[in-house]
Amino acid sequence: MAQQTDVVVIGMGVGGEHVAGRLAEAGLDVVGVEAELVGGECPYWACIPSKMMIRAGNLLAETRRIPGMAGRAQVSPDFGPVADRIRDEATDDWNDQVAVDRFTGKGGHFVRGRARLIGPGRVDVDGHVLAARRAVVLATGSRPQIPPVPGVDQVPYWTNRDAVAAEESPRSLLVLGGGAVGLELAQAFARFGTAVTVVEAAERVLPNEEPEIGSLLANVLDAEGITVRTGAQATQVRHDGGGTFTLTLDDGAALTADRLLVATGRRANLAGLGLETVGLDPGARALHVDEQLRAAPALWGVGDVTGLGLFTHVAMYQAEVAARAVLGEPGPDADYRALPRVTFTDPEVASVGLSEARAREQGLRVRTGTSRVPSSARGWIHKAGNEGLIKLVEDAERGVLLGATSAGPMGGEVLYGLAVAVQAEVPVDRLRHMMYAYPTFHRGVEDALADLGRD
């Protein structure tokens, strides 16, 4: 006999945990189901531990910059304490049982296991059937997307999980993929003494960002001794059974290293969810949802599974929209016009809205304006490590920003004001007449606005 409940949430990552807790606090009978750790990818393997590695690597980089600024410093990097901190602090701060207790303390019920739909409103968890009177929410996240390179399925490659779980920094590392995850981890390991080579099939790293960003980061990484191969297709992967990986490229080059990190993106987890039992395509790249996150009658999806931005902040945002919809509360539809994204390299690369190329692809008439961080007062003061830029993309017809990029020290923090401007469609003329605090990094926005007027 099926267990009756109001709502079943399948997947208790950050999005699922938020929507389940919100509905339980509202008085609904909610069952949350998770096969792995409550909290999901972000606190245990992705956002939190990787930023611990990046923070430690950045401190090393700053120390090495001292001779050019104020004195002399000798630094011997040791990856061990960083690995210990990730293992101890990340696990303590985001303990699975603590998360379970937090959810049940709100009145929810937790079930450990693998769940699948077996019909509208019906969920099977390892043989135990749950019947949801009100809603089922899918929040099953994403998994690494492994490219079909011959031999890759035969070698012990790393994903991001393996990289952040490493006990020591390898002597050498091949990184397949020059996106956010690949570059963040490549730079972090390089700063701990690993010889790193990044291979990216596109013509530049961070190919979804503005082209100026690819050039900027390529120069920074090269200066740090990281080899970057762009426009390079991997044609074969081999492992000698001992300690050497060989990655062969389409130009015949054979690259070798002690470890291989595959960081070529992620895709939604739809396999085995039983979507066919509710009339949906289990072979789709992502779960199609409407503006209220509905995928089908009484079925919602939140987070990476929707494919609408594989970021923790998107999952949290969508969870709130979905929770309101399930509860019948008023509220706006999901709006992705000002979706922010940050790559935590050094310099940080943050962007919001449309890039220049995407805007032009949509047939919009745009103007752009750019300023360089080293040319600003704060950039001049900062000196070593001041690489960066601000780029604005304006809808020339409406006089509002369509998108913006902020790269540099604290680039992610500078993005906030630009994200507000894009979201609220603040007229560019109004932005020009604001006061920008001096000397700050965000004052570079004023310079980019001035450049915008020269188009």
N, C-alpha and C positions, 0 to 999 in steps of 0.2 A: 504493500500500500504506500502511496506517495505521501511524503510529508508536506503539509500545506504551509505556505508562508506568503507574505505580501510581495517580497522582492528577492530575487537571487542575483548576486553580483559575482560574475565569473572572472577572476583575476583581481588580486588585491595589491597591485602596484599602487603608485601614488594616486592615479586617477580613480581606480576602483576603490581604494581605501577611503578616498574623500567622499565619493558619491554614496558608498555604503554607510559611512559614519553620519553623513548629513541626513540620509533618509531614516536611519535608526533614531537619531536625535529628534526627528519630527514625529516619532511615535509609530513608525511602520515596523512590522516584523521582517527583519532583513537577515538573510543568510549570505555571508561572504565566503567564497571558495577560492583557495589558493593551493597550488601544487608545490611551490617553492617557498620563498621567503616573503612575508608580508612587508610591503614597501617596494618590492620589485627591483628592477635593474638599477635605478638611480642611486639609492643609498648604499648598496653593497658592492656594485661593480662599475658603475658609470660616473654620474655627476660628482658625488661626494669624494670617493677615494681618488679619482683621477685628478680632482682639483687639489687634493692634498699633495700628490706627486708634483703637480705643476707649481704649487706654492713653494715647495722645497727647492725645485729646480730654479725658480725665479730668484730665490734668495741667493743661491750660488752665483747666478748670473750677475746680480747686483753687486755682490762682493767682488767678483772679478772685474767689475767696472771701476772699482775704487781707484786703481792706479791712474786712471785718466781723469779723476775728479778731485781726490783729496789726499791721496797717500798710497801706501802699498799694502797688499794683502795676499796671503798664500792660503789657498783653500784645497783641501783634500776631500773630494766628495765621497760619501759613504752612503750607499743606498739602503743598507740594513735598517737604520733607525726609521727611515721613511716607510719601509715595508712593515716594520713593527707598529708604527702609528696607524697605518691604514688598517691593519689587522685588529688592533686593539680599540682605537677610538671610533672608527667607522662602525665596527660591530657593536660596541657599547652604546653609541649614540642612536643606532638604528636597529636595536635588537628585535629579532623576530617576535619573541614572546611579549616584549613590551608593546609592540604594535598590535598584537592579538588582544592583549589585555585592554589597550586603549579602545579598540573597537567594541569588545564585549562590554566594557564599562559604559558605553553609550546605549546599551541595550541590544546590540547585534549578536548574532550567533555565527561562530566560525567553524568551517569544515575544511580539513586538510585533504586534498585529493585532486584528481583530474576530472574536470567536468566537460560535458558535451550536451548540446541540445538534442532532445528526442521528440520534439514537436513544439508547437506554440505554447509558451509558458511552462514547458516541462524540461527539467535538467537532470541528467544522470551523473552522479558523482561516484565512480568506482562501484556501481551497482545499486547505490542508494538514490532513489528518485525524489526530486523536489518539485512541487507544483506551485508556481508563482501566480497569485491571484491578480497582481497588479503590473509587474514588470520583471523582465530579465535584462541585466546590463552586462554587455561584453566589454571587458577591459583587459584583454589577454596580451597586450603589449606587442613587441616585435622581437625578431631574432636577427643575428648577423646574416647578411646576404653574401654567400660565398660564390665567387665568380667561377664559371665553368672552365677554368684553366686546367689542361691535362696534367694529372698527377697531384693536384691539390688535395683530392680526397684520400690520397695515400700517404700523406705526411702529417707529422704532429705540429701543425701550425698553431699559433696563438690567435685568439680573438681578444677583444678588450678585457674580457673577464680574466683570461690567463695573464695578460700584461699587468693588471693591477694587483694580481695575486702573487706576482714574482717575489721571491725572497732576496734576489740580488739582481743588479743590472748586468745584462749580458755583455760580452766583449763587443759583439757586433749584432746588428739588427736590420733586417730588410722589412720595410713597411710597404705593403701593397695597398695603395689608396691614399690620395692626397687631400682627403676631405677633412672635416673638423676633428674626428677621432684620431685619424692617422697622424695629422700634424701635431696635435696636442701631445700625444704619447711619444712621437718621434723626438720632439724638442725636449720633453722632460727626460727621456732616457739619455739623450745626447749630453745633457748638462750633468749627468752622473757618469760621464766617461765612456758611454757606448758609442761605437762607430756606427752611424745610422745612414741608410740610404732609403729614400722615398721614391716609389715608382707610381706615377699617375698616368692613366690612359689619356685623359684630356690634355689640352694644350697648356693648361696652367693649373696650379694648385688652387684649392677652393673654387672650383669652376663655376659654382652657382652664385658667387659673389662678383662684384665689379672687377673688370680686368685689371684695374690699377692695384687691387688688393693682391692678385696673384703675383704681379711683378714685385710688389713691396715685400711680401713674405718670402719669395724665392731669394731675394737679395739678403734678407735677414738670416735665413737658414744657411745660405752659402757662407756668410760671414762667420757663422758659428761652426762651420766645418761639416754641416749636414749635406750630403749629396742628394740632389733632387733631379730625377729623370721624368720629364713631362712628355706627353705625346708618345708614351712608350707602352706597348701592349705586351703583357706577359704571355708567353706561348707554352711554357712548361715549368713545372716545379718538381724538384727531386730532393730527397734526403738520403744521406749515405748510411743511415742507420747508426751513426756515431753522433757527431755533433755539428754537421754542416748541411745547410740548405743551399741549393743552387736554383736561382730563378733566371730562366732564359727569356730574353726579350725578342721582339720581332725584328730587331736589327742585328740579331745574332749575338749580342752581348750576353755574357753569363755572369751574374752577380752572386756572390756567396756571403753567407753570414751564419752565425751560431743560432739565430732565431729568426722566424718569419712571423710577422704580425699581419693578418688579413683584416683590413679596415676599409672595405669597399661598400659600405652602406648597410642598411637594415631594411627588413620588410615585415609587414604585418603577420602576426601569428593567426592564420585562419584554419590551418590543417587540423582535422580531427575535432572541430567544434560542432559538427553536425548541422551546418548551415543549410544543407539540402533539405533537412526536415522542416524548415520554415520557409522554403521557397527561395532561398538565396544561394548564390554561386560560391561554393567552397574553393574554387580555383581562382577567384578574383585576387587582385594584388592588394586590395584593402576592402574594408567593410564600408559600403556606401551608406552615408547617413544624410539626413536633411538638416535644416538650420537649427532644429531642436535636438539634434543627435539621434533621431529615430532611424532605425534601419528597417523596421517592419512593425506591424501592430504590436504594441506592448513589448517591443524589443529596442533597446538603445545600445549605442556603442560610444566609448570614450577612450581617448589616448591614442597610442601608436596604431592600434588596430584600425583606426579610421583613415590613416595615411595622410592626415591633414596638417602634419607638422610633428615630427617625431622628437618632441621636447617635453620635459617635465612640466613646464609652465603651460603648454597647450593642454596636456592631460588634466591638470588642475582646473583650468578655465572651462574645458568641456564638461568636466564632472559637475561643476556648479550649474551650468546650463541644463544638463540632463536631469540633475536633481530637481530643479525647479519644474521641469516639464513633467516628471513623474508625479510630483506633488500637486501639479495644476496651479502653481504660483505664476503670477505675471512676471515677465522679464524679456529682455531683448533676445533676438536670435544670435547665434554664434557669428562673430564678425572677425574675419582673418585679414582685413586690409592692413592692419598695423601689427602683424605677427612679428615679434622680435626674435632675433637669433644671435648668439654670441659664440665665437670660437675663442677659447681661452689660451691661445698662443701668446707669446710675448713678441710683438705687440698684440693686444687683444683686438679681435675683429668683430664688430657688432653692426648689425644692419636691421632695417625695418622696412616693410612695404616692398614696393617694386624697385628693381634695379633699372638702370637706364635701358638696357637691352629688352627686358621684359615689358617695360612701358611702351617702347617703340613697336614691339611685336603686337601689342594690343591696338596699334594704330593711333596712339596718343601723341600729340605734339608736345615735346618736352624741352625744357632748358635745364642745364646742369651747372653746378658751381662747385669748385673744389678749393680747399685750403690745405696746407701742409703743416703738420704739427711742429717740425723743427723751425718753421718760420714764425711761429707764434711766440709771444713773450714767455709763456709757461714752457713751451718746448725748448726755447733757448736756455732757460734756467735749468731745465731737467738734463739737457745735454745727453750723456751716454744713455742709450736705450730710448731715445725720443722718436724713433721712427713711427710714422703714422700720417693719416690724412682724414679729412672729413669731406664727404661728397654728398651733395643734395640733388634730388631729381624733382623738378617742379612740373606740374601740369600747366603748360603755358596758357591754355584756354581759361582755366578756372583760377589760376593764381594760388594754388595750394601745393604742398609737398605730397608727392606720390610715394617717395621713399628716401632713405638716407643711409649712409654708412659712416661709422665712426671707428677708425682704427688708430691705436696708439696706447700709451699707458692709460689704464682705466677706461679703455674704449667702451666697455660694456656699460659703465656708469654714465658716461657722456651721452649714450644713446637715449637715456630716459626722456629728456626734454624733446628730442626729435621724434620719439615714438608718440608722445602726447600730441605733438603738432600734426603728425600724420593721422592719428586716430580722430582728433577733433577737427581736422581740416582747417587749421588755423591759417588765415591768409598770410602769404609770404610777406606782404607789405607790413602786416602787423609784427611779424617776427623781426623785420628790419628795424623797427622802432622800439624794440625792447632794450633794456640795459643788461649787459653781460658782465658778470663779475670779473675783475682783473686782479691778479693774473691767474686764470684758470685754463684748463684744457678745453672746457666747453666754450670758451670765448672764441675759439676757432670757428664756431658756427657763424658768428658775425662776419668773419672773413669769407667764408664760403657763400654767404648770402650776398656779399658785395660782388664776388666773382659771378654769381648767378645773374646779376643785373647786367653783366657785360656780354651775355650771349647774343 
